[in-house]
Amino acid sequence: MVEDPRKSMMAQDAFAPIANHYDAIMAHVDYARWLHITTTLGEMLPPGFRHLDAGCGTGVLVKRLAIYGWHSVGLDFSEAMLRVARNRYTLPRLVRGDFRALPFNERFLMITCLFDSLNFLLEEAHFAQAMQSFYDALQPGGLFYFDIVTERMIASHFENTSWTENHGRFRSAWVSTYARQIQTCETRVRINSGDESITYERVYPLSFIQDAVQQAGFSVLAMRDAATWRPPRKNAARIDFVAVKGDADMYRQAFKMADKTIKRG
Ligand SMILES: C[S@@+](CC[C@H](N)C(=O)[O-])C[C@H]1O[C@@H](n2cnc3c(N)ncnc32)[C@H](O)[C@@H]1O
């Protein structure tokens, strides 16, 4: 029997063929927004806290946070992405590991997991395991800021489409296919004539995510449409979550200020 290719995504390090070009391919991405939200949320916590960026990829966020004096740890499953991060940045601690079984003895007061990283978990049980693992890796009162993309995002940009992009020194060719019945999107990316990167992302109903967050023990402090930072409506393409290990009420007052600061941009 041929193994389901989606299951070998991690075994074969699906990001390896694009890792060296990842930052150039993602040059249009608004990392400043994630940085703004992360640092604003961080202001609700005592100074000097431990932070984990899970799914850190090439380390763009941890590098920028280091400029703000954060001592972040970056974790990713892809050795190729971590290699790029290690070659570029000497400051942050970078660790290989899986969301579903985080390899830490220490605990963190804040965890981020951004840019659809959780959508790469293809089974509901894996999503639930990851939530539990993040919960366990946080100190009591810890904050978990993550985002997910919705079916709206996939349907608008990635449903059965192909395109090429010119990045100056190289070209990337993209083929994207969405299987609605399993809510899974396959994305193939080739740099020039190199090997293909084949990744899969699954979209989950909002109600499933809310349940998984709460079943892990978190309480939800905020759920926002990433485009407007308002409560998400049906057309939201990306949703940001801020969850608390403990009673979200402990941050309600502080979050009122943070909420305004984030909305102002
Ligand atoms: C779209 S990239 C985002 C990377 C980074 N957060 C950024 O903003 O550039 C998703 C990352 O999640 C990582 N990832 C996916 N599933 C993972 C898992 N189960 N455990 C650890 N990392 C995972 C991938 O290796 C990849 O680097």
PDBQT file of the ligand as one rigid body, heavy atoms in Angstrom, charges set to zero:
ROOT
HETATM    1  C1  LIG A 301       4.169  28.740   7.120  1.00  0.00    +0.000 C 
HETATM    2  S1  LIG A 301       5.569  28.327   8.065  1.00  0.00    +0.000 S 
HETATM    3  C2  LIG A 301       5.620  29.705   9.200  1.00  0.00    +0.000 C 
HETATM    4  C3  LIG A 301       6.997  29.921   9.769  1.00  0.00    +0.000 C 
HETATM    5  C4  LIG A 301       7.160  31.160  10.633  1.00  0.00    +0.000 C 
HETATM    6  N1  LIG A 301       6.232  31.171  11.748  1.00  0.00    +0.000 N 
HETATM    7  C5  LIG A 301       7.023  32.419   9.821  1.00  0.00    +0.000 C 
HETATM    8  O1  LIG A 301       6.183  33.256  10.195  1.00  0.00    +0.000 OA
HETATM    9  O2  LIG A 301       7.730  32.603   8.852  1.00  0.00    +0.000 OA
HETATM   10  C6  LIG A 301       5.006  27.014   9.111  1.00  0.00    +0.000 C 
HETATM   11  C7  LIG A 301       6.115  26.422   9.969  1.00  0.00    +0.000 C 
HETATM   12  O3  LIG A 301       5.518  25.512  10.896  1.00  0.00    +0.000 OA
HETATM   13  C8  LIG A 301       6.392  24.403  11.014  1.00  0.00    +0.000 C 
HETATM   14  N2  LIG A 301       5.605  23.253  11.498  1.00  0.00    +0.000 N 
HETATM   15  C9  LIG A 301       4.516  22.714  10.905  1.00  0.00    +0.000 A 
HETATM   16  N3  LIG A 301       4.048  21.689  11.646  1.00  0.00    +0.000 NA
HETATM   17  C10 LIG A 301       4.851  21.598  12.735  1.00  0.00    +0.000 A 
HETATM   18  C11 LIG A 301       4.869  20.760  13.884  1.00  0.00    +0.000 A 
HETATM   19  N4  LIG A 301       3.951  19.792  14.066  1.00  0.00    +0.000 N 
HETATM   20  N5  LIG A 301       5.822  20.961  14.820  1.00  0.00    +0.000 NA
HETATM   21  C12 LIG A 301       6.752  21.948  14.659  1.00  0.00    +0.000 A 
HETATM   22  N6  LIG A 301       6.795  22.783  13.582  1.00  0.00    +0.000 NA
HETATM   23  C13 LIG A 301       5.847  22.595  12.632  1.00  0.00    +0.000 A 
HETATM   24  C14 LIG A 301       6.943  24.203   9.621  1.00  0.00    +0.000 C 
HETATM   25  O4  LIG A 301       8.129  23.425   9.625  1.00  0.00    +0.000 OA
HETATM   26  C15 LIG A 301       7.139  25.651   9.166  1.00  0.00    +0.000 C 
HETATM   27  O5  LIG A 301       8.425  26.121   9.438  1.00  0.00    +0.000 OA
ENDROOT
TORSDOF 0
